[in-house]
Amino acid sequence: MRMWLPGFTVLVVAMFSIGCASSRKPFNPDKKYAAAQLQQDYHYFRSILEESHPSIYWFTSKDSMDHYFDAGYQRIHDSMTEPQFRNLLAYVTTKIRCGHTTVRFSQTYSDYLDTVRLPVFPLHLKVWPDSMTVVTNLNRKDSILRRGTIVTAVNGYTTAQLTDTFFNYISGDGYTQSGKYQVLSNRGSFGNLYRNILGLTNQFTIRYRDSDGQERETVIPIYDPRADTPATRSTEKPPAGRQPRQAPQPPMLNAVRNIQIDTTLSSAYMTVNTFARGNKLRGFFRRSFRELKRRNIQHLVIDVRSNGGGDAGISTKLTRYLINRKFKLADSLYTPRRTSHYTKYIQWQPAYWLMMQAITRKHKDGLYHFGYFERHYFKPQKRHHFDGNIYIITGGNSFSATTLFAGALKGQENVKIIGEETGGGAYGNSAWMIPDVTLPNTKVRFRLPRFRLVMNKGLVKEGRGIIPDIEAAPTVETIRRGIDPKVDTVRKLIMQKSGVVHH
């Protein structure tokens, strides 16, 4: 979740984001770093988190975090590759229980992964605590592991063993589990974690249940995209000379946000997959709610199950079209410090220092509070406000600013939240300003939230996400039949309210 600031601060950020080109040496993904280099990077990793992370001890005590930090350091007794070191940092980072604090490869290694076509784990799985189900099999000729097949083990690892292992490397807010299961179920994530943590093999022994419920085993090969190239490709060369620059096409924006209106049920289905800037969302909201008012639509579905967040100002704008009372974005929003002893490793630190001078004030508790959002109440949008029935669809990918949106509306008389627990914490999170920190030797990066946000201090800090009013989650049967249980549940509710008999 990025911060919402006046325009002049954006210009300040731009002043400090000037990069310079440099010549690149041939990249070796198997390069190893000496233990002394890794230990130095680890020292900065720990010191920066202990100095500047606003919530490092929010869900994990200092004694416990000291234990994890010490244990991580003790594992550096020999040279490591970048993926090995990144795994080590990720393992420690997850103990903070902050979904915005994640570890990433160096920019060079990320560029390498973006361009090389490496063999991958062949199955896309929907993962639950006790089982996994095939959603896609990249080995298309495989007639056994089809969509909807239940998988109980991979290479001898049971579902519980795999999830227990992978969860140690997936950051999440508080004690939420839905977000982590959803990460494993997102396309490619399970395979990437398998590669990074357990290592890929040329073939995999898969234990599964057949159509009679009997457990069986099959062996499948790794999927190599280089060997799965269509036999024929267009050999036509592009015209010579410089090609005209094309403007972004509407379908790209439609994939991010769109609305469909069904006049027969006086309903509309709005999909909002991000609150990030650059997607013309404010104009989209304005046009959409104007049209809903013009057509006198009575039921509005807002699907944010794939919305990982973005700009809190944009999520607040959508909230104002729906909420029936004034509301605050946060009860408290603060940072423990404006400055850092490690400025040269923290992205945009001089710019952030300057912004914090302008927007925060030190309180008696010794913390620097962003007072505007702690005091300011936002009012409902008067023009084209929607007063009909509202159905918000959430899931494990609903995070950050999306949690602010759903949390503000939960409990309102005409609002129902349907789906699964959000991955973002209901009590609060650590975000707002989130610079990258780049470690000096390996260049491995980690995200460093600078502010702690408490959405509603009246809630119990139990570390859970927003619990839906009506649970609706995929099952083996709905995956096999290609049914969307969340949409199906909402449609039945609308038909029931409209007096339409459902068959």
C-alpha positions in Angstrom: 0.0 0.0 0.0 1.5 3.2 -1.1 1.0 6.5 0.6 -1.4 9.2 -0.7 0.4 12.6 -0.8 0.1 16.0 -2.4 1.6 16.5 -5.8 4.7 18.4 -4.6 6.0 15.4 -2.7 5.8 13.3 -5.8 8.1 15.8 -7.5 10.5 15.5 -4.7 10.6 11.7 -5.1 11.2 12.1 -8.8 14.3 14.3 -8.0 15.9 11.4 -6.1 15.0 8.6 -8.6 17.5 9.5 -11.3 19.5 6.4 -12.3 22.6 6.0 -14.4 23.5 3.4 -16.9 26.4 1.1 -16.4 28.1 -1.6 -18.4 27.2 -5.1 -17.4 29.4 -8.2 -17.2 28.1 -11.6 -18.2 25.8 -12.9 -15.5 26.5 -16.2 -13.7 23.4 -17.4 -11.8 25.5 -20.0 -9.9 28.0 -17.4 -8.6 28.8 -18.0 -4.9 29.5 -15.3 -2.3 32.1 -15.7 0.4 30.8 -16.2 3.9 32.4 -12.9 5.0 30.4 -11.0 2.3 27.2 -12.8 3.3 27.8 -12.1 7.0 28.2 -8.4 6.2 25.0 -8.3 4.2 23.2 -10.1 7.0 24.5 -7.5 9.5 22.9 -4.7 7.4 19.7 -6.7 6.9 19.2 -7.2 10.6 20.4 -3.7 11.7 18.1 -1.9 9.2 15.1 -3.9 10.2 15.7 -3.5 13.9 16.3 0.2 13.5 13.5 1.2 11.1 10.8 -1.4 10.8 7.7 0.0 12.6 6.2 -3.4 13.6 9.2 -5.7 13.9 7.9 -6.9 17.4 4.1 -6.4 16.8 3.3 -10.1 16.5 6.7 -11.6 17.5 8.4 -10.8 20.7 11.9 -9.2 20.7 13.3 -12.3 22.4 11.9 -14.5 19.6 13.1 -12.2 16.8 16.5 -12.1 18.4 16.5 -15.9 18.3 15.5 -16.0 14.7 18.1 -13.4 13.7 20.9 -15.2 15.6 19.9 -18.6 14.1 20.0 -17.1 10.6 23.4 -15.7 11.1 24.7 -19.0 12.4 23.7 -20.7 9.2 26.2 -18.6 7.3 29.3 -20.8 7.7 30.2 -21.3 4.0 29.8 -19.6 0.7 26.2 -19.4 -0.8 24.6 -18.6 -4.1 22.2 -15.7 -4.3 19.1 -18.0 -4.2 20.4 -19.7 -1.1 21.1 -16.4 0.7 17.7 -15.1 -0.4 16.0 -18.1 1.1 17.8 -17.6 4.4 16.7 -13.9 4.6 13.1 -14.8 3.6 12.9 -17.5 6.3 13.9 -14.9 8.9 11.7 -12.1 7.4 8.5 -14.2 7.6 8.8 -14.3 11.4 8.0 -10.6 11.6 4.5 -11.5 10.2 4.3 -8.5 8.0 3.0 -9.1 4.5 4.6 -6.0 3.1 8.1 -7.1 4.3 9.4 -9.4 1.6 12.8 -10.4 0.2 13.6 -10.2 -3.6 16.4 -11.2 -5.8 18.9 -8.6 -6.9 17.8 -6.6 -10.0 20.4 -8.5 -12.1 19.1 -11.9 -11.0 15.5 -10.8 -11.6 16.4 -9.7 -15.1 18.0 -13.1 -15.7 14.8 -14.9 -14.6 12.7 -12.7 -16.8 14.6 -13.6 -19.9 15.7 -17.2 -19.4 13.3 -20.0 -20.1 14.0 -22.5 -17.3 12.2 -25.8 -16.9 9.4 -25.6 -14.4 7.2 -27.7 -12.1 4.4 -28.8 -14.4 1.3 -28.6 -12.2 -0.7 -25.5 -11.2 -2.4 -26.6 -8.0 -5.2 -25.2 -5.8 -3.9 -25.8 -2.3 -5.8 -26.5 0.9 -4.6 -27.6 4.4 -5.2 -31.3 3.7 -5.0 -31.7 -0.1 -4.2 -30.2 -3.5 -6.2 -30.2 -6.7 -4.9 -29.9 -10.3 -6.0 -26.7 -12.0 -3.7 -26.9 -14.9 -1.2 -29.5 -16.2 1.4 -28.0 -18.5 2.1 -31.5 -19.8 -0.9 -31.4 -22.0 -0.7 -35.0 -23.2 -1.0 -36.3 -19.6 -4.4 -38.1 -19.5 -4.1 -38.9 -15.7 -3.6 -35.6 -13.9 -6.4 -33.7 -15.3 -8.2 -30.6 -13.9 -9.9 -31.5 -10.6 -7.6 -34.5 -9.8 -6.8 -34.6 -6.1 -3.0 -34.7 -5.4 -1.9 -35.9 -2.0 1.9 -36.0 -2.3 4.8 -34.8 -4.5 8.0 -36.8 -4.5 7.0 -38.3 -1.1 6.1 -34.9 0.5 2.5 -34.8 1.7 0.4 -31.7 1.4 0.9 -30.8 5.0 4.7 -31.3 4.7 4.8 -29.1 1.7 2.7 -26.3 3.1 4.5 -26.3 6.5 7.8 -26.0 4.6 6.7 -23.3 2.1 4.9 -21.2 4.6 8.3 -20.5 6.3 9.2 -18.5 3.2 5.9 -16.6 2.5 5.3 -13.3 4.3 1.8 -12.6 5.6 0.0 -10.2 7.9 -0.3 -11.5 11.5 -1.6 -15.0 11.7 -3.6 -15.1 8.5 -3.4 -18.4 6.6 -5.7 -17.6 3.8 -3.2 -15.4 2.0 -0.5 -18.0 2.2 -2.7 -20.7 0.8 -3.7 -18.4 -1.9 0.0 -17.6 -2.7 0.6 -21.3 -3.2 -2.5 -21.5 -5.4 -1.5 -18.5 -7.6 -0.3 -19.6 -11.0 3.4 -20.4 -10.9 4.0 -19.7 -7.2 4.0 -23.4 -6.0 6.5 -24.3 -8.7 8.7 -21.3 -7.9 8.8 -22.2 -4.2 9.4 -25.8 -5.0 12.4 -24.8 -7.2 13.8 -22.4 -4.7 13.3 -24.4 -1.5 13.4 -28.1 -2.5 15.0 -28.0 -6.0 13.5 -29.3 -9.2 14.0 -32.9 -10.4 13.8 -34.2 -13.9 10.6 -36.1 -13.0 8.1 -36.1 -10.1 6.3 -38.9 -8.4 2.8 -37.8 -7.9 0.4 -39.5 -5.5 -3.2 -38.9 -6.4 -6.7 -40.2 -6.1 -8.4 -41.8 -9.1 -12.1 -41.4 -10.0 -12.9 -44.2 -7.5 -11.1 -42.4 -4.6 -8.3 -44.9 -4.6 -4.7 -43.6 -4.0 -2.4 -44.3 -6.9 1.0 -43.0 -8.1 2.2 -41.7 -11.4 5.5 -40.2 -12.6 5.5 -37.1 -14.7 8.4 -35.2 -16.4 9.4 -31.7 -15.6 8.0 -29.1 -18.1 10.6 -27.6 -20.4 9.1 -24.6 -22.3 12.0 -24.7 -24.7 10.9 -28.1 -25.9 7.2 -27.1 -26.2 7.6 -24.5 -28.9 5.0 -24.6 -31.7 6.4 -26.3 -34.8 5.6 -23.3 -36.9 6.0 -19.6 -36.1 5.5 -16.7 -38.3 8.7 -15.9 -40.3 7.4 -12.6 -41.4 9.8 -9.8 -40.5 8.5 -6.5 -39.1 8.6 -3.6 -41.6 12.0 -1.8 -41.7 12.4 1.5 -40.0 11.1 2.9 -36.7 7.6 1.8 -35.8 5.0 4.3 -34.6 4.5 4.1 -30.8 1.1 2.7 -30.0 -1.1 4.0 -27.2 -2.2 1.5 -24.5 -5.2 -0.5 -25.7 -8.5 -0.4 -23.8 -8.5 -4.2 -23.3 -5.5 -3.8 -21.0 -7.4 -1.5 -18.7 -10.5 -3.6 -18.9 -8.5 -6.5 -17.5 -7.7 -4.3 -14.5 -11.1 -2.8 -13.9 -14.4 -3.2 -15.7 -18.2 -3.3 -15.1 -21.0 -5.3 -16.6 -24.6 -4.4 -16.1 -27.5 -6.9 -16.1 -30.7 -4.9 -16.4 -32.9 -8.1 -16.1 -31.8 -8.4 -12.4 -31.1 -4.7 -12.0 -27.5 -5.7 -11.1 -24.0 -4.7 -11.9 -20.7 -6.6 -11.6 -17.6 -4.4 -11.0 -14.2 -6.0 -11.1 -11.3 -3.9 -9.5 -8.1 -5.9 -9.6 -5.8 -3.1 -8.3 -5.9 0.3 -6.6 -2.6 1.2 -8.1 -2.1 4.5 -9.9 -2.0 4.7 -13.7 -5.1 2.7 -14.3 -7.5 5.7 -14.6 -9.6 4.4 -11.7 -11.1 7.7 -10.5 -12.6 8.3 -13.9 -13.8 4.7 -14.1 -15.5 5.0 -10.8 -17.1 8.3 -11.7 -18.5 7.0 -15.0 -19.6 3.7 -13.5 -21.6 5.2 -10.6 -23.1 7.8 -12.9 -24.4 4.9 -15.1 -25.6 2.9 -12.1 -27.6 5.9 -11.0 -29.0 6.5 -14.5 -30.2 3.0 -14.8 -31.4 2.8 -11.2 -29.4 -0.4 -10.5 -30.3 -2.0 -7.2 -27.6 -4.6 -6.8 -23.8 -4.0 -7.1 -21.2 -6.7 -6.9 -17.6 -5.5 -6.4 -15.0 -8.2 -6.9 -11.7 -7.4 -5.2 -10.5 -11.0 -4.6 -7.5 -10.4 -6.9 -6.8 -6.9 -5.6 -3.4 -6.7 -3.8 -3.8 -3.0 -3.0 -2.2 0.1 -4.2 -3.0 3.8 -3.5 -5.0 4.3 -0.4 -6.4 7.5 -1.9 -8.0 5.5 -4.7 -9.4 2.8 -2.5 -10.9 5.6 -0.3 -12.5 7.1 -3.3 -14.4 3.9 -4.1 -15.3 3.6 -0.4 -16.9 7.0 -0.5 -19.3 6.0 -3.3 -20.6 3.2 -1.1 -20.3 4.1 2.6 -23.2 5.7 4.5 -21.2 7.5 7.3 -18.1 9.5 7.7 -15.0 7.5 8.3 -11.3 7.7 9.1 -8.6 5.9 7.1 -6.8 5.0 10.3 -6.9 5.4 14.1 -3.2 5.7 14.2 -0.4 6.0 11.5 3.2 6.5 12.6 6.8 5.7 12.1 9.4 5.1 14.8 12.0 7.4 13.1 12.5 9.7 10.2 16.2 9.2 9.7 18.5 6.1 9.3 22.1 5.3 9.8 21.9 3.3 6.6 20.7 5.9 4.2 22.8 4.8 1.2 21.2 1.3 1.2 17.6 2.5 1.5 15.9 3.6 -1.7 14.8 7.3 -1.8 15.7 7.7 1.9 16.6 11.5 1.5 13.3 12.1 -0.2 11.4 10.1 2.4 13.2 12.1 5.2 12.1 15.3 3.5 8.5 14.1 3.2 8.4 13.0 6.8 9.6 16.4 8.0 6.5 17.9 6.3 3.8 15.3 7.2 4.7 13.9 10.6 5.1 15.3 14.1 6.7 13.7 17.1 4.2 12.9 19.9 4.8 12.2 23.6 5.1 8.5 22.8 8.3 9.3 20.9 6.8 8.2 17.6 6.3 10.4 14.5 2.6 10.5 13.7 1.0 11.2 10.4 -1.7 13.3 12.1 -3.8 14.2 9.0 -5.1 10.7 8.5 -5.4 10.1 12.3 -7.8 13.2 12.5 -9.4 13.5 9.1 -12.9 12.1 8.5 -13.9 11.3 4.9 -17.5 11.9 4.0 -19.7 9.8 1.7 -19.7 10.9 -2.0 -22.9 12.9 -2.6 -23.0 12.8 -6.3 -24.0 9.4 -7.7 -23.7 7.7 -4.3 -24.9 4.0 -4.5 -27.5 3.1 -1.9 -28.6 -0.3 -3.1 -27.5 -3.8 -2.1 -23.7 -4.2 -2.1 -21.8 -7.5 -2.3 -18.0 -7.4 -1.9 -16.1 -10.5 -3.0 -12.9 -11.1 -1.2 -10.2 -13.8 -1.0 -6.6 -14.5 0.1 -5.2 -12.1 -2.5 -7.2 -9.2 -1.1 -4.5 -7.2 0.6 -3.3 -3.8 1.9 -5.5 -1.0 0.6 -8.2 -3.5 -0.4 -8.4 -4.5 3.3 -8.9 -0.8 4.2 -11.8 -0.7 1.6 -13.5 -3.9 2.8 -12.9 -3.1 6.5 -14.5 0.3 6.3 -17.7 -1.2 4.7 -18.0 -4.4 6.8 -21.0 -4.4 9.0 -22.9 -1.7 7.0 -26.6 -2.7 6.7 -26.7 -3.0 2.9 -23.2 -4.6 2.6 -22.4 -8.3 2.5 -18.8 -9.6 2.2 -18.7 -12.9 0.4 -15.8 -15.3 -0.2 -12.8 -16.0 1.9 -10.8 -14.3 4.6 -8.6 -11.5 3.3 -4.9 -12.0 3.2 -4.5 -8.4 4.6 -4.8 -7.9 8.3 -8.1 -6.5 9.6 -6.5 -4.8 12.6 -3.8 -3.0 10.7 -0.6 -3.3 8.7 2.8 -1.9 8.1 3.1 -0.1 4.8 2.5 3.4 3.4 6.1 4.2 2.4 7.8 1.0 1.3 11.3 1.6 -0.1 13.6 -1.2 -1.3 16.8 -1.9 0.7 19.7 -3.2 -1.4 22.4 -5.1 0.4 25.9 -4.0 -0.7 27.5 -7.4 -1.6 24.8 -9.7 -3.0 22.5 -6.8 -4.1 19.6 -8.8 -2.7 16.7 -6.5 -1.9 14.0 -6.4 0.7 11.0 -4.2 1.2 11.0 -1.9 4.3 7.6 -0.5 5.4 8.1 2.8 7.2 4.7 3.3 8.9 2.4 1.3 11.1 -1.3 1.7 10.4 -4.0 0.7 12.9 -7.3 0.7 11.1 -9.6 0.2 14.1 -8.1 0.2 17.6 -11.5 -1.1 18.8 -10.8 -4.5 17.2 -8.9 -7.2 19.0 -5.4 -7.6 17.7 -5.8 -11.2 16.8 -3.8 -11.1 13.6 -6.6 -12.3 11.3 -7.9 -10.9 8.1 -11.4 -9.6 7.4 -13.8 -12.6 7.8 -16.5 -12.7 5.2 -20.2 -12.6 6.2 -20.8 -15.5 3.9 -18.1 -18.1 3.2 -17.7 -19.2 -0.4 -14.6 -21.0 -1.4 -13.5 -23.4 -4.2 -13.9 -27.1 -3.8 -12.6 -30.0 -5.7 -16.0 -30.3 -7.4 -16.3 -26.6 -8.4 -12.8 -26.7 -9.9 -13.5 -29.9 -11.8 -16.8 -28.4 -13.2 -15.3 -24.9 -13.8 -17.7 -23.2 -11.4 -17.0 -20.0 -9.6 -18.5 -20.5 -6.1 -18.2 -16.9 -5.1 -20.1 -15.6 -8.1 -22.6 -18.4 -7.8 -23.3 -17.5 -4.2 -23.8 -13.8 -5.0 -26.1 -14.5 -8.0 -28.3 -16.7 -5.8 -28.5 -13.9 -3.2 -29.5 -11.3 -5.8 -32.1 -13.6 -7.3 -33.5 -14.3 -3.9 -33.8 -10.6 -3.1 -35.3 -10.0 -6.5 -37.9 -12.7 -6.0 -36.6 -14.8 -8.9 -36.8 -18.5 -8.5 -33.4 -20.2 -8.8 -33.2 -23.5 -10.7 
